[in-house]
């Protein structure tokens, strides 16, 4: 089944739009800033609560949304810390399921891993280094409290990050952060047969994301949502393939799934932050942080500003193809 079907007249009208032709030399596509067109089907109430979830790019979005006066729960609980990063669709889905009483939450004994005297790792959080057990438990409690706020939340912004994942065969759950068995020798013999590396298929990404949005709507029947894809690249691939090929596949699958998700739920819009960043000159978009995978803050600020400007205005009915730009 196609994700979009139009009559001939509508299709030809669309292709004549000011942002519809490549390379689009109009003002909205001039270098160095790329401003892809997008469609809004609802409006955000100024100062309202927006529940956000995703990778490090999502943390950057949160920071600027909070600066615009919105109530951002994850920013309220964790500030700009990246502890709460959720990189893959299953890591996000699990948190929503657990918050709503679905699925079996891993016990502390199966969740935390000891690497020395009161040194613990929690691969469900973005914590590549050890913390004390008390610190880990406090972070888990704060995260659980955070995710209770999905109930009744009017708006969601979800950012999809990557599709290379680690699966825990004991708890039948997906990790958010891989345990570095090479770094922590004490874990190697104990855990090397417990975890599997997986590259998610399109169907897995779509189904996990579809269920996540279905649960969000169950928790908040009148909610609206914006879906984005993070432009931040894989810093490394476990597949044995060239990183350029692995990253292209990862982002392509996520972007394709996002398109179909937005077509499946009329209350979910797609915002093209991925396209904006990826079509900018490298030196204008990316932080020279040693691996070149993080987006410069002014670029994030520009995209959030465009989003806020569009969504606090009066929404229009969703047309057959996005014509909004600016």
MARFISE-147966 format. One record per residue (C-alpha): residue number from 1; chain; y, x, z. Coordinates in Angstrom, 1 decimal, padded with zeros to 4 digits, m for minus. Example, Ala and Ser with C-alpha at 12.3 -4.5 7.8 and 13.67 -1.06 7.14 Angstrom:
2
+------+------+--------+--------+--------+
| logu | zanu |      Y |      X |      Z |
+------+------+--------+--------+--------+
|    1 |    A | m004.5 |  012.3 |  007.8 |
|    2 |    A | m001.1 |  013.7 |  007.1 |
+------+------+--------+--------+--------+
END
This chain:
326
+------+------+--------+--------+--------+
| logu | zanu |      Y |      X |      Z |
+------+------+--------+--------+--------+
|    1 |    A |  000.0 |  000.0 |  000.0 |
|    2 |    A |  003.4 |  001.4 | m000.9 |
|    3 |    A |  005.9 |  001.9 |  001.9 |
|    4 |    A |  008.7 |  000.5 | m000.4 |
|    5 |    A |  008.6 | m001.8 | m003.4 |
|    6 |    A |  011.7 | m003.0 | m005.2 |
|    7 |    A |  012.5 | m005.0 | m008.3 |
|    8 |    A |  013.9 | m003.1 | m011.3 |
|    9 |    A |  017.5 | m004.2 | m010.8 |
|   10 |    A |  017.6 | m003.1 | m007.2 |
|   11 |    A |  016.0 |  000.3 | m008.0 |
|   12 |    A |  018.5 |  001.1 | m010.8 |
|   13 |    A |  021.4 |  000.0 | m008.6 |
|   14 |    A |  020.1 |  002.4 | m005.9 |
|   15 |    A |  019.8 |  005.4 | m008.1 |
|   16 |    A |  023.4 |  005.0 | m009.2 |
|   17 |    A |  024.6 |  005.3 | m005.5 |
|   18 |    A |  026.9 |  008.2 | m004.6 |
|   19 |    A |  024.2 |  010.0 | m002.5 |
|   20 |    A |  021.2 |  009.2 | m004.6 |
|   21 |    A |  021.2 |  012.1 | m007.2 |
|   22 |    A |  020.2 |  015.7 | m006.7 |
|   23 |    A |  021.9 |  018.0 | m006.0 |
|   24 |    A |  024.6 |  015.5 | m004.9 |
|   25 |    A |  027.8 |  017.5 | m005.4 |
|   26 |    A |  029.9 |  014.8 | m003.7 |
|   27 |    A |  031.9 |  015.5 | m000.6 |
|   28 |    A |  029.0 |  014.4 |  001.7 |
|   29 |    A |  026.8 |  017.2 |  000.4 |
|   30 |    A |  029.2 |  020.1 |  000.1 |
|   31 |    A |  028.2 |  023.4 |  001.7 |
|   32 |    A |  028.0 |  024.6 |  004.3 |
|   33 |    A |  027.6 |  021.2 |  006.2 |
|   34 |    A |  025.1 |  018.8 |  004.8 |
|   35 |    A |  025.6 |  015.1 |  005.7 |
|   36 |    A |  022.7 |  013.1 |  004.3 |
|   37 |    A |  023.2 |  009.4 |  004.0 |
|   38 |    A |  021.5 |  007.1 |  006.5 |
|   39 |    A |  021.3 |  003.4 |  007.5 |
|   40 |    A |  022.1 |  001.8 |  010.8 |
|   41 |    A |  020.5 | m001.6 |  011.6 |
|   42 |    A |  021.9 | m002.0 |  015.2 |
|   43 |    A |  024.7 | m000.6 |  017.3 |
|   44 |    A |  024.6 |  001.4 |  020.5 |
|   45 |    A |  026.6 |  000.1 |  023.4 |
|   46 |    A |  029.0 |  002.8 |  024.7 |
|   47 |    A |  027.7 |  004.2 |  028.0 |
|   48 |    A |  024.3 |  002.6 |  027.7 |
|   49 |    A |  021.0 |  004.2 |  028.7 |
|   50 |    A |  019.1 |  006.0 |  026.0 |
|   51 |    A |  015.6 |  007.4 |  026.7 |
|   52 |    A |  015.0 |  010.5 |  024.7 |
|   53 |    A |  011.9 |  012.5 |  024.2 |
|   54 |    A |  010.9 |  015.5 |  022.1 |
|   55 |    A |  011.1 |  019.2 |  021.7 |
|   56 |    A |  013.9 |  021.7 |  022.4 |
|   57 |    A |  015.9 |  020.1 |  019.6 |
|   58 |    A |  015.8 |  016.9 |  021.6 |
|   59 |    A |  017.3 |  018.7 |  024.6 |
|   60 |    A |  020.2 |  019.7 |  022.5 |
|   61 |    A |  020.7 |  016.2 |  021.3 |
|   62 |    A |  020.6 |  014.9 |  024.9 |
|   63 |    A |  023.3 |  017.3 |  026.0 |
|   64 |    A |  025.7 |  016.0 |  023.4 |
|   65 |    A |  024.8 |  012.4 |  023.9 |
|   66 |    A |  025.6 |  012.8 |  027.6 |
|   67 |    A |  028.9 |  014.4 |  026.6 |
|   68 |    A |  029.6 |  011.2 |  024.6 |
|   69 |    A |  029.2 |  009.2 |  027.8 |
|   70 |    A |  025.7 |  007.8 |  027.4 |
|   71 |    A |  023.2 |  007.6 |  030.3 |
|   72 |    A |  020.4 |  010.0 |  029.3 |
|   73 |    A |  017.6 |  009.8 |  031.9 |
|   74 |    A |  015.9 |  013.1 |  031.0 |
|   75 |    A |  019.3 |  014.9 |  031.1 |
|   76 |    A |  020.0 |  013.2 |  034.4 |
|   77 |    A |  016.8 |  014.4 |  036.0 |
|   78 |    A |  016.4 |  017.8 |  034.3 |
|   79 |    A |  019.8 |  018.7 |  032.9 |
|   80 |    A |  019.5 |  021.1 |  029.9 |
|   81 |    A |  016.2 |  022.6 |  031.3 |
|   82 |    A |  013.4 |  022.6 |  028.7 |
|   83 |    A |  010.7 |  021.9 |  031.3 |
|   84 |    A |  010.4 |  018.3 |  030.0 |
|   85 |    A |  009.9 |  019.3 |  026.3 |
|   86 |    A |  007.2 |  017.3 |  024.5 |
|   87 |    A |  006.2 |  019.0 |  021.3 |
|   88 |    A |  003.5 |  016.9 |  019.7 |
|   89 |    A |  002.9 |  013.1 |  019.2 |
|   90 |    A |  000.0 |  013.0 |  021.6 |
|   91 |    A |  001.8 |  014.8 |  024.4 |
|   92 |    A |  004.5 |  012.1 |  024.1 |
|   93 |    A |  002.1 |  009.2 |  023.8 |
|   94 |    A |  000.1 |  010.3 |  026.9 |
|   95 |    A |  003.3 |  010.2 |  029.0 |
|   96 |    A |  004.1 |  006.7 |  027.9 |
|   97 |    A |  000.6 |  005.5 |  028.4 |
|   98 |    A |  000.4 |  007.0 |  031.9 |
|   99 |    A |  003.8 |  005.5 |  032.8 |
|  100 |    A |  002.6 |  002.0 |  031.7 |
|  101 |    A | m000.8 |  002.3 |  033.4 |
|  102 |    A | m002.9 |  003.1 |  030.4 |
|  103 |    A | m005.4 |  005.9 |  030.3 |
|  104 |    A | m006.6 |  008.3 |  033.0 |
|  105 |    A | m004.1 |  010.7 |  034.4 |
|  106 |    A | m005.5 |  014.2 |  035.0 |
|  107 |    A | m006.0 |  015.1 |  038.6 |
|  108 |    A | m003.9 |  017.9 |  040.1 |
|  109 |    A | m007.1 |  020.0 |  040.3 |
|  110 |    A | m007.7 |  019.7 |  036.6 |
|  111 |    A | m004.0 |  019.9 |  035.6 |
|  112 |    A | m002.9 |  023.0 |  037.4 |
|  113 |    A | m004.3 |  026.5 |  036.9 |
|  114 |    A | m004.2 |  029.3 |  039.4 |
|  115 |    A | m003.4 |  032.8 |  038.2 |
|  116 |    A | m002.9 |  034.4 |  041.6 |
|  117 |    A | m001.7 |  033.8 |  045.2 |
|  118 |    A |  000.4 |  030.6 |  044.9 |
|  119 |    A |  001.0 |  031.2 |  041.2 |
|  120 |    A |  000.2 |  028.2 |  039.1 |
|  121 |    A |  000.5 |  027.1 |  035.5 |
|  122 |    A |  001.0 |  023.5 |  034.3 |
|  123 |    A |  000.3 |  023.3 |  030.5 |
|  124 |    A |  001.5 |  019.6 |  030.4 |
|  125 |    A |  005.1 |  021.0 |  031.0 |
|  126 |    A |  007.1 |  023.6 |  029.1 |
|  127 |    A |  006.3 |  026.2 |  031.7 |
|  128 |    A |  005.0 |  029.4 |  030.1 |
|  129 |    A |  005.4 |  031.3 |  033.4 |
|  130 |    A |  003.9 |  030.6 |  036.8 |
|  131 |    A |  005.5 |  028.6 |  039.6 |
|  132 |    A |  004.4 |  027.8 |  043.2 |
|  133 |    A |  002.2 |  024.8 |  043.7 |
|  134 |    A |  004.9 |  023.0 |  045.5 |
|  135 |    A |  007.3 |  023.6 |  042.6 |
|  136 |    A |  004.7 |  022.3 |  040.1 |
|  137 |    A |  004.0 |  019.2 |  042.2 |
|  138 |    A |  007.8 |  018.5 |  042.6 |
|  139 |    A |  008.2 |  018.8 |  038.8 |
|  140 |    A |  005.3 |  016.4 |  038.2 |
|  141 |    A |  006.7 |  013.9 |  040.6 |
|  142 |    A |  010.1 |  014.1 |  039.0 |
|  143 |    A |  008.6 |  013.7 |  035.5 |
|  144 |    A |  006.6 |  010.6 |  036.6 |
|  145 |    A |  009.8 |  009.1 |  038.0 |
|  146 |    A |  011.6 |  009.8 |  034.8 |
|  147 |    A |  009.0 |  008.0 |  032.6 |
|  148 |    A |  009.2 |  004.9 |  034.8 |
|  149 |    A |  012.6 |  004.4 |  033.2 |
|  150 |    A |  011.1 |  003.4 |  029.8 |
|  151 |    A |  010.7 | m000.1 |  031.2 |
|  152 |    A |  013.6 | m002.2 |  030.2 |
|  153 |    A |  015.4 |  000.7 |  028.5 |
|  154 |    A |  017.5 | m000.7 |  025.6 |
|  155 |    A |  017.5 |  002.4 |  023.4 |
|  156 |    A |  015.1 |  005.3 |  022.5 |
|  157 |    A |  015.6 |  008.4 |  020.5 |
|  158 |    A |  012.3 |  010.1 |  019.7 |
|  159 |    A |  012.1 |  013.6 |  018.0 |
|  160 |    A |  008.8 |  014.7 |  016.5 |
|  161 |    A |  008.2 |  018.4 |  016.7 |
|  162 |    A |  004.9 |  019.9 |  015.6 |
|  163 |    A |  001.2 |  019.1 |  014.8 |
|  164 |    A | m000.6 |  022.2 |  016.1 |
|  165 |    A | m002.1 |  021.1 |  019.4 |
|  166 |    A | m004.6 |  022.1 |  022.1 |
|  167 |    A | m007.1 |  019.6 |  023.4 |
|  168 |    A | m008.7 |  019.7 |  026.9 |
|  169 |    A | m012.3 |  018.6 |  026.5 |
|  170 |    A | m012.7 |  018.1 |  030.3 |
|  171 |    A | m009.8 |  015.6 |  030.8 |
|  172 |    A | m009.8 |  014.4 |  027.2 |
|  173 |    A | m006.1 |  014.9 |  026.9 |
|  174 |    A | m003.7 |  017.0 |  024.8 |
|  175 |    A | m001.8 |  019.9 |  026.3 |
|  176 |    A |  001.9 |  020.3 |  025.7 |
|  177 |    A |  001.9 |  024.0 |  026.0 |
|  178 |    A | m001.1 |  026.3 |  025.3 |
|  179 |    A | m002.6 |  028.3 |  028.1 |
|  180 |    A | m002.3 |  032.0 |  027.1 |
|  181 |    A | m005.8 |  033.2 |  027.8 |
|  182 |    A | m005.0 |  036.6 |  026.4 |
|  183 |    A | m002.1 |  037.0 |  028.8 |
|  184 |    A | m003.9 |  035.6 |  031.9 |
|  185 |    A | m007.2 |  037.5 |  031.9 |
|  186 |    A | m008.4 |  035.6 |  035.0 |
|  187 |    A | m008.4 |  032.4 |  033.0 |
|  188 |    A | m010.2 |  033.6 |  029.9 |
|  189 |    A | m013.9 |  033.4 |  031.0 |
|  190 |    A | m013.2 |  030.3 |  033.0 |
|  191 |    A | m011.4 |  028.3 |  030.3 |
|  192 |    A | m012.1 |  029.6 |  026.9 |
|  193 |    A | m014.8 |  027.0 |  026.2 |
|  194 |    A | m012.8 |  024.1 |  027.7 |
|  195 |    A | m010.0 |  024.0 |  025.2 |
|  196 |    A | m010.0 |  023.3 |  021.4 |
|  197 |    A | m007.2 |  024.1 |  018.9 |
|  198 |    A | m006.5 |  021.3 |  016.5 |
|  199 |    A | m004.3 |  020.7 |  013.5 |
|  200 |    A | m003.5 |  017.0 |  013.4 |
|  201 |    A | m004.0 |  015.0 |  010.3 |
|  202 |    A | m001.5 |  012.5 |  008.9 |
|  203 |    A | m003.5 |  009.6 |  010.2 |
|  204 |    A | m003.6 |  011.0 |  013.7 |
|  205 |    A |  000.1 |  011.6 |  013.7 |
|  206 |    A |  000.9 |  008.2 |  012.3 |
|  207 |    A | m001.5 |  006.3 |  014.7 |
|  208 |    A | m000.3 |  008.2 |  017.8 |
|  209 |    A |  003.3 |  007.6 |  016.9 |
|  210 |    A |  002.7 |  004.0 |  016.0 |
|  211 |    A |  001.0 |  003.3 |  019.3 |
|  212 |    A |  003.8 |  005.1 |  021.2 |
|  213 |    A |  006.4 |  002.8 |  019.6 |
|  214 |    A |  004.3 | m000.2 |  020.2 |
|  215 |    A |  004.1 |  000.6 |  023.9 |
|  216 |    A |  007.8 |  001.2 |  024.1 |
|  217 |    A |  008.4 | m002.2 |  022.7 |
|  218 |    A |  005.9 | m003.6 |  025.2 |
|  219 |    A |  007.8 | m001.9 |  028.0 |
|  220 |    A |  011.2 | m003.1 |  026.6 |
|  221 |    A |  010.8 | m006.1 |  024.3 |
|  222 |    A |  014.4 | m006.0 |  023.0 |
|  223 |    A |  014.8 | m002.3 |  022.6 |
|  224 |    A |  016.0 | m000.4 |  019.5 |
|  225 |    A |  015.0 |  003.1 |  018.5 |
|  226 |    A |  016.1 |  006.1 |  016.4 |
|  227 |    A |  013.4 |  008.5 |  015.1 |
|  228 |    A |  014.1 |  012.0 |  014.1 |
|  229 |    A |  012.1 |  015.1 |  013.1 |
|  230 |    A |  013.0 |  018.5 |  014.7 |
|  231 |    A |  014.0 |  021.2 |  012.2 |
|  232 |    A |  013.0 |  023.8 |  014.7 |
|  233 |    A |  010.1 |  025.8 |  013.1 |
|  234 |    A |  006.8 |  026.8 |  014.5 |
|  235 |    A |  007.3 |  030.2 |  016.1 |
|  236 |    A |  003.8 |  031.1 |  015.3 |
|  237 |    A |  000.6 |  029.5 |  013.9 |
|  238 |    A | m002.9 |  029.5 |  015.4 |
|  239 |    A | m004.4 |  028.6 |  012.0 |
|  240 |    A | m004.7 |  032.0 |  010.4 |
|  241 |    A | m002.4 |  030.9 |  007.6 |
|  242 |    A |  000.9 |  032.2 |  006.6 |
|  243 |    A |  003.6 |  030.8 |  009.0 |
|  244 |    A |  005.7 |  029.4 |  006.0 |
|  245 |    A |  002.7 |  027.4 |  004.8 |
|  246 |    A |  001.7 |  026.2 |  008.2 |
|  247 |    A |  005.2 |  025.2 |  009.2 |
|  248 |    A |  005.8 |  023.4 |  005.9 |
|  249 |    A |  002.6 |  021.4 |  006.3 |
|  250 |    A |  003.6 |  020.5 |  009.9 |
|  251 |    A |  007.0 |  019.3 |  009.1 |
|  252 |    A |  005.9 |  017.5 |  006.0 |
|  253 |    A |  003.3 |  015.5 |  007.9 |
|  254 |    A |  005.8 |  014.6 |  010.6 |
|  255 |    A |  008.5 |  013.6 |  008.1 |
|  256 |    A |  006.0 |  011.4 |  006.1 |
|  257 |    A |  004.8 |  009.7 |  009.3 |
|  258 |    A |  008.4 |  009.1 |  010.4 |
|  259 |    A |  009.1 |  007.3 |  007.1 |
|  260 |    A |  006.2 |  005.0 |  007.4 |
|  261 |    A |  006.9 |  004.3 |  011.1 |
|  262 |    A |  010.4 |  003.2 |  010.3 |
|  263 |    A |  009.0 |  001.0 |  007.6 |
|  264 |    A |  006.5 | m000.5 |  010.1 |
|  265 |    A |  009.1 | m001.4 |  012.8 |
|  266 |    A |  012.3 | m003.1 |  011.8 |
|  267 |    A |  013.9 | m002.0 |  015.1 |
|  268 |    A |  013.4 |  001.7 |  014.4 |
|  269 |    A |  015.9 |  003.7 |  012.3 |
|  270 |    A |  015.5 |  007.2 |  010.9 |
|  271 |    A |  018.2 |  009.7 |  011.4 |
|  272 |    A |  018.2 |  012.7 |  009.0 |
|  273 |    A |  019.0 |  015.6 |  011.4 |
|  274 |    A |  016.1 |  017.5 |  009.8 |
|  275 |    A |  017.5 |  017.1 |  006.3 |
|  276 |    A |  021.0 |  018.1 |  007.4 |
|  277 |    A |  019.8 |  021.4 |  009.0 |
|  278 |    A |  017.2 |  022.4 |  006.4 |
|  279 |    A |  019.6 |  022.0 |  003.5 |
|  280 |    A |  022.3 |  024.2 |  005.1 |
|  281 |    A |  022.6 |  028.0 |  004.5 |
|  282 |    A |  020.5 |  029.8 |  007.0 |
|  283 |    A |  023.4 |  031.7 |  008.5 |
|  284 |    A |  025.4 |  028.6 |  009.0 |
|  285 |    A |  022.6 |  026.6 |  010.7 |
|  286 |    A |  020.4 |  028.9 |  012.7 |
|  287 |    A |  020.9 |  030.9 |  015.9 |
|  288 |    A |  020.1 |  034.6 |  015.5 |
|  289 |    A |  017.9 |  034.6 |  018.6 |
|  290 |    A |  015.3 |  037.0 |  017.5 |
|  291 |    A |  013.1 |  034.5 |  015.7 |
|  292 |    A |  015.6 |  032.3 |  013.9 |
|  293 |    A |  014.1 |  029.0 |  014.9 |
|  294 |    A |  016.8 |  027.5 |  017.0 |
|  295 |    A |  019.7 |  025.4 |  015.6 |
|  296 |    A |  023.3 |  026.4 |  016.3 |
|  297 |    A |  024.9 |  024.2 |  018.8 |
|  298 |    A |  027.9 |  023.2 |  016.6 |
|  299 |    A |  025.4 |  021.9 |  014.0 |
|  300 |    A |  023.7 |  019.8 |  016.6 |
|  301 |    A |  027.1 |  018.5 |  017.8 |
|  302 |    A |  028.0 |  017.5 |  014.3 |
|  303 |    A |  024.8 |  015.5 |  013.8 |
|  304 |    A |  025.1 |  013.8 |  017.2 |
|  305 |    A |  028.7 |  013.0 |  016.4 |
|  306 |    A |  027.8 |  011.4 |  013.1 |
|  307 |    A |  025.1 |  009.4 |  014.8 |
|  308 |    A |  027.4 |  008.2 |  017.6 |
|  309 |    A |  030.1 |  007.3 |  015.1 |
|  310 |    A |  027.8 |  005.3 |  013.0 |
|  311 |    A |  025.9 |  003.5 |  015.8 |
|  312 |    A |  028.8 |  002.4 |  018.0 |
|  313 |    A |  030.3 |  000.6 |  015.0 |
|  314 |    A |  029.2 | m002.8 |  013.6 |
|  315 |    A |  025.6 | m002.6 |  012.3 |
|  316 |    A |  024.8 | m003.7 |  008.8 |
|  317 |    A |  021.6 | m005.4 |  007.5 |
|  318 |    A |  019.0 | m002.8 |  006.4 |
|  319 |    A |  019.4 | m002.5 |  002.6 |
|  320 |    A |  016.6 | m001.5 |  000.3 |
|  321 |    A |  017.8 |  002.2 |  000.3 |
|  322 |    A |  020.2 |  004.0 |  002.5 |
|  323 |    A |  023.7 |  004.2 |  001.0 |
|  324 |    A |  025.7 |  005.1 |  004.1 |
|  325 |    A |  027.2 |  008.6 |  004.1 |
|  326 |    A |  030.2 |  010.3 |  005.4 |
+------+------+--------+--------+--------+
END
